Amino acid sequence: MTVTAVNGLLKAQQQWLNPTGDAHPLQLLLLNLMPTKAVTERQFLDRFAAVSQAVNVTFMYPASHHFKGIDRQTVADHYVTLADVYDQHFDGLIITGAPVECLPFEAVDYWQEFEQIVDWGQTHATQTLFECWAAQAGLYYQFDIQKQVLSQKVFGIYTASTVVSDSRLVSGLSAGGLLKMPQSRHTQLDLPTTLPAGLQIIAENDQVGPLLLSAPTKHAVYVTGHPEYAATTLATEYRRDCRKHLPIQLPENYFENVQTGQVEYSWREASCQLYQNWLATLQLTKVGN
């Protein structure tokens, strides 16, 4: 369907050509915390191009972050900050993962701004979608749920073994084996035996825990993995860590042939359906209003 990049590096570099605009697109604001800004932009734009709902995507960055891998001015020229959009309303706010998961949350340089954006999203976005580190950070900030550092990285493609079938988020995915999701993280949620009121697990994997959680009263969805990942993303991460001589195992349920680099792109359909379902909940709210 029609996906328009309102701003961003790909648009500036003419690597993403916006199609003719749709009359009624959903407005999404995406806080891109990944160091590979352009790669992450493309992953999300490609995902939304595969769904039936037209969307406009505005990319945002944390103004308080000290950049290392990319020139700050380049990002500032092509992204917005919270101050730039403070008086606007969006149908959806997406907050990406970030390579800071082994730091205490309060040690992240933009933590206070993260809190401010989450609070702002409660009144300026219909719903917030937190992914990977952001899911752990959101659950910590909103429900005081801690995280644990793992002895071995959760790395690969994992299938939901338990799915709450009455959730709109898993429409078309509740049958066994349909919901698959890339995971790439060194930490996991330290969930209490009894979940806080208002928080529910929608889908989980017996090996790596929850894949998808929801908090309707917070207007929030938490995804512990990376449904936006492209076919070769995990392979790129694996080879990067190998080159750096970091401890890393082969990503589970991923490579068909390690020598040739052939991968099993088994999660694409599920990821597109998941984003489609999330957008459908935003559209229903929009129509209801």
C-alpha positions in Angstrom: 0.0 0.0 0.0 1.0 3.6 0.1 3.8 4.5 2.6 5.1 8.0 2.5 8.3 9.1 4.3 7.6 12.6 5.5 11.3 13.1 6.3 14.4 10.9 7.0 17.7 10.0 5.5 16.4 7.8 2.7 14.1 10.6 1.5 16.9 13.1 1.6 19.2 10.8 -0.4 16.4 10.0 -2.8 16.6 6.3 -1.9 12.9 6.2 -1.0 10.6 7.7 -3.6 7.3 8.7 -2.1 4.3 7.5 -4.2 1.2 9.6 -4.9 -0.3 10.5 -1.6 -3.4 8.7 -0.2 -6.4 10.7 0.9 -6.6 9.2 4.3 -3.3 7.9 5.6 -2.6 7.1 9.2 0.1 9.4 10.7 2.9 7.5 12.4 5.8 9.0 14.4 8.8 6.8 14.7 11.5 7.4 17.3 14.5 5.8 15.7 17.0 4.9 18.4 19.1 2.5 16.2 22.6 3.7 15.2 22.0 2.4 11.6 19.4 5.1 11.0 18.9 4.6 7.2 18.8 0.8 7.5 16.2 1.0 10.1 14.2 3.5 8.1 14.1 1.1 5.2 13.1 -1.9 7.3 10.0 -0.1 8.6 9.1 1.6 5.4 9.3 -1.8 3.6 7.1 -3.4 6.2 4.5 -0.7 6.0 4.6 -0.8 2.2 3.4 -4.4 2.4 0.2 -3.7 4.4 -3.2 -2.5 3.1 -3.4 0.7 5.1 -1.8 3.9 3.8 0.6 5.6 6.3 2.8 8.6 6.5 5.9 8.1 8.6 7.7 10.9 10.4 11.1 10.1 11.8 12.2 11.5 15.2 15.4 11.4 17.2 16.2 12.1 20.9 17.8 15.5 21.1 19.6 14.6 24.3 21.6 11.7 22.7 25.3 12.0 22.1 25.9 10.4 18.7 28.8 8.2 17.9 28.3 6.4 14.6 26.6 9.2 12.6 27.0 12.9 12.3 24.5 14.6 14.6 23.9 17.5 12.2 22.9 15.1 9.4 20.3 13.5 11.7 19.1 16.9 12.9 18.6 18.2 9.3 16.4 15.3 8.4 14.6 14.2 11.6 12.3 16.0 14.0 12.6 16.3 17.8 9.9 16.1 20.3 9.9 19.9 20.5 9.2 20.1 16.7 6.0 18.0 17.0 4.9 18.7 20.6 1.6 20.3 19.5 0.8 17.6 16.9 -1.3 14.4 17.3 -0.3 11.1 15.7 -2.3 7.9 15.1 0.7 5.8 16.2 4.0 6.3 18.0 6.7 3.7 17.4 9.8 3.5 19.5 12.6 1.2 18.2 15.2 -0.9 19.8 18.6 0.4 20.8 22.0 -1.1 21.5 22.0 0.0 25.1 20.2 -3.0 26.7 23.1 -3.9 29.1 23.1 -0.4 30.6 20.9 0.4 33.5 17.9 2.3 32.1 18.8 5.5 34.0 22.3 5.3 32.6 21.1 5.8 29.0 21.9 9.4 28.1 18.5 10.1 26.7 16.5 8.3 29.5 14.8 11.4 30.8 13.8 12.3 27.3 12.5 8.8 26.7 10.3 9.2 29.7 9.1 12.5 28.5 8.2 11.1 25.0 6.4 8.1 26.5 4.3 10.5 28.7 3.7 12.8 25.7 2.5 9.8 23.7 -0.3 9.2 26.2 -2.0 12.3 25.0 -0.6 12.9 21.6 -0.7 9.4 20.0 -3.6 6.9 19.8 -1.2 4.1 20.7 2.5 3.5 21.3 4.3 0.5 19.9 7.5 -0.3 21.8 10.1 -2.7 20.2 13.0 -4.7 21.7 14.9 -2.5 24.1 12.1 0.0 24.0 9.6 -2.7 25.1 11.8 -3.4 28.2 12.3 0.3 28.8 8.6 1.0 28.5 7.6 -1.8 30.8 10.2 -0.6 33.3 9.0 3.0 33.2 5.2 2.2 33.2 5.1 -0.9 35.3 8.4 -1.1 37.2 9.3 -4.4 35.5 13.0 -5.1 35.8 15.3 -6.8 33.2 17.9 -9.5 33.6 21.2 -9.8 31.7 21.5 -13.2 30.1 24.5 -15.4 30.0 23.8 -16.1 26.3 22.2 -13.8 23.8 18.7 -14.6 22.6 19.4 -14.7 18.9 17.3 -16.2 16.1 13.7 -16.7 15.0 11.3 -17.8 17.6 7.7 -19.1 17.2 4.9 -18.3 19.6 3.9 -21.5 21.5 1.1 -19.7 23.3 -1.2 -17.1 21.7 -4.2 -15.3 23.2 -6.5 -15.7 20.2 -9.1 -13.1 21.1 -6.6 -10.2 20.7 -6.9 -8.1 17.5 -3.1 -8.0 17.5 -2.8 -11.7 16.6 -5.8 -11.9 14.1 -4.8 -14.4 11.5 -1.8 -15.5 13.6 -3.4 -17.4 16.5 -3.1 -20.8 14.9 0.0 -22.8 16.0 3.3 -21.9 14.4 2.1 -18.8 12.5 3.6 -16.1 14.7 7.3 -16.0 14.2 9.6 -13.2 15.3 13.3 -12.3 15.1 15.0 -11.8 18.5 18.4 -10.2 19.1 19.0 -9.3 22.7 21.2 -9.8 25.7 18.5 -9.2 28.3 15.1 -10.5 29.2 12.1 -9.3 31.2 12.1 -10.2 34.9 8.3 -10.7 35.1 6.6 -11.1 38.5 4.5 -14.2 39.1 1.4 -12.0 38.9 1.5 -9.4 36.2 0.6 -5.8 37.2 -3.0 -4.9 36.6 -3.7 -3.7 33.1 -0.8 -5.7 31.5 -1.3 -8.9 29.6 0.8 -11.3 27.6 -0.6 -11.8 24.1 2.0 -14.3 22.8 5.0 -16.1 24.2 7.6 -18.6 23.4 8.5 -21.4 25.8 12.2 -20.9 25.3 12.6 -17.1 25.3 9.5 -15.8 27.1 6.9 -13.2 26.0 7.0 -12.0 22.4 4.0 -9.7 22.5 2.4 -7.8 25.5 -0.4 -5.3 25.7 -1.5 -2.6 28.2 -4.8 -1.2 26.9 -5.0 1.4 29.7 -1.6 2.7 28.7 -2.5 2.5 25.0 0.6 0.5 24.5 1.9 -2.6 22.8 5.3 -4.1 23.7 7.1 -6.3 21.2 10.2 -8.0 22.6 11.8 -8.7 19.2 12.3 -7.1 15.8 9.4 -7.9 13.4 10.8 -5.2 11.1 14.0 -7.1 10.4 14.9 -7.8 6.8 15.9 -11.3 5.5 19.6 -10.7 6.0 19.7 -8.6 9.2 20.5 -11.4 11.6 23.2 -12.7 9.3 24.7 -9.3 9.2 24.7 -9.1 13.0 26.2 -12.6 13.3 29.1 -11.9 10.9 29.7 -8.5 12.6 30.1 -10.1 16.0 32.3 -12.8 14.5 34.6 -10.2 13.0 34.8 -8.4 16.4 35.5 -11.8 18.1 32.5 -11.3 20.3 30.9 -14.4 21.9 28.0 -15.2 19.5 26.2 -18.4 18.6 24.5 -19.1 15.3 21.0 -17.6 15.2 18.4 -20.3 15.9 16.0 -21.4 13.2 17.5 -19.0 10.7 20.3 -20.2 8.5 19.4 -22.9 5.9 23.0 -22.9 4.8 25.7 -21.0 6.8 28.4 -21.4 4.1 26.3 -19.8 1.4 24.6 -17.4 3.6 21.2 -18.7 2.6 18.5 -17.8 5.2 15.0 -19.0 5.9 12.8 -15.8 5.6 10.1 -17.4 7.7 8.8 -14.4 9.6 8.0 -12.0 6.8 4.3 -12.9 6.5 3.8 -12.9 10.2 5.5 -9.5 10.6 3.4 -7.9 7.9 0.2 -9.4 9.5 1.3 -8.1 12.9 1.8 -4.5 11.6 -1.4 -4.8 9.7 -3.3 -5.8 12.8 -1.7 -2.9 14.8 -2.6 -0.4 12.1 -6.2 -1.8 12.1 -6.6 -1.0 15.8 -5.4 2.5 15.1 -7.8 2.9 12.2 -10.8 1.6 14.3 -10.0 4.2 17.0 -9.7 6.9 14.3 -13.1 6.0 12.8 -14.6 5.8 16.3 -13.6 9.3 16.9 
